[in-house]
Amino acid sequence: MTDIRQIRVVIRGRVQGVWYRAWATEEASELGLQGWVRNRRNGSVEAVFAGPSADVERMLKLCRRGPPLAQVSDVAVSDDGTPLQAGFTQLPTV
């Protein structure tokens, strides 16, 4: 049986205007994760990732680096249990 994990992450640094959301969507989709990503008005990026623990952990590691133009200074992680739709999507800024 596969261990399923769902986390919420808030990524801070130079993470808006550098294609972070599109990059995260592509990476998460390639890993087969469910969830979403969105910009926040405070300049951070927020995401929820759900799937096999090993794949969620891999995505978390990728988030700490980000796409080439990003400069990640902090990634805050918390467990999350909100219901998700299938697939991985980008949501509007909040």
C-alpha positions as CSV (number, residue, x, y, z in Angstrom):
1,M,0.0,0.0,0.0
2,T,1.3,3.4,-0.9
3,D,1.7,6.1,1.8
4,I,-0.3,9.2,0.7
5,R,0.7,12.6,1.9
6,Q,-0.9,16.0,1.4
7,I,1.0,19.3,2.3
8,R,0.5,23.0,2.0
9,V,3.6,25.0,1.2
10,V,4.3,28.8,1.2
11,I,7.3,29.7,-0.8
12,R,9.0,33.1,-0.2
13,G,11.7,35.0,-2.0
14,R,11.9,36.1,-5.7
15,V,9.1,33.7,-6.7
16,Q,6.6,35.9,-8.7
17,G,7.3,37.0,-12.2
18,V,9.7,34.1,-12.7
19,W,7.3,31.5,-14.0
20,Y,7.2,29.7,-10.7
21,R,3.5,28.7,-10.9
22,A,3.9,27.3,-14.5
23,W,7.0,25.5,-13.5
24,A,5.4,24.0,-10.3
25,T,2.4,22.9,-12.4
26,E,4.6,21.1,-14.9
27,E,6.7,19.5,-12.2
28,A,3.8,18.4,-10.1
29,S,1.9,17.0,-13.1
30,E,5.0,15.0,-14.2
31,L,5.1,13.5,-10.7
32,G,1.3,12.7,-11.0
33,L,0.5,14.8,-8.0
34,Q,-2.9,16.4,-7.2
35,G,-3.3,20.0,-6.0
36,W,-2.9,23.5,-7.0
37,V,-0.6,26.6,-6.9
38,R,-1.3,30.3,-6.7
39,N,0.4,33.6,-6.2
40,R,-0.4,35.6,-3.0
41,R,-0.6,39.3,-2.9
42,N,2.2,39.4,-0.3
43,G,4.6,38.2,-3.0
44,S,4.7,34.6,-1.9
45,V,3.5,31.5,-3.8
46,E,1.2,29.0,-2.1
47,A,0.6,25.4,-3.2
48,V,-0.9,22.1,-2.1
49,F,0.6,18.9,-3.2
50,A,-0.9,15.4,-2.7
51,G,0.2,12.0,-3.7
52,P,2.6,9.2,-2.7
53,S,4.9,10.4,0.1
54,A,8.1,9.9,-2.0
55,D,6.7,12.1,-4.8
56,V,5.5,14.8,-2.5
57,E,8.9,14.9,-0.8
58,R,10.6,15.1,-4.2
59,M,8.3,18.1,-5.2
60,L,9.1,19.8,-1.9
61,K,12.8,19.4,-2.6
62,L,12.2,20.9,-6.1
63,C,10.3,23.8,-4.6
64,R,13.3,24.7,-2.4
65,R,15.2,25.4,-5.6
66,G,12.4,26.6,-8.0
67,P,12.7,27.4,-11.7
68,P,16.0,29.0,-13.0
69,L,15.0,32.7,-12.4
70,A,13.6,32.1,-8.9
71,Q,15.5,32.9,-5.7
72,V,13.8,30.9,-2.9
73,S,14.5,32.2,0.6
74,D,12.0,30.1,2.6
75,V,9.6,27.2,2.2
76,A,7.1,26.8,5.0
77,V,5.4,23.4,5.1
78,S,2.3,22.2,6.9
79,D,0.1,19.2,6.7
80,D,-3.1,19.8,4.8
81,G,-6.4,17.9,4.5
82,T,-8.6,20.0,2.3
83,P,-10.5,18.1,-0.4
84,L,-8.9,18.3,-3.9
85,Q,-10.1,17.8,-7.4
86,A,-8.2,15.5,-9.7
87,G,-5.1,16.8,-11.4
88,F,-3.0,19.8,-10.7
89,T,-4.1,23.4,-11.5
90,Q,-3.1,27.0,-11.2
91,L,-5.5,29.2,-9.2
92,P,-6.1,32.9,-9.2
93,T,-4.0,35.2,-7.0
94,V,-5.4,35.8,-3.5
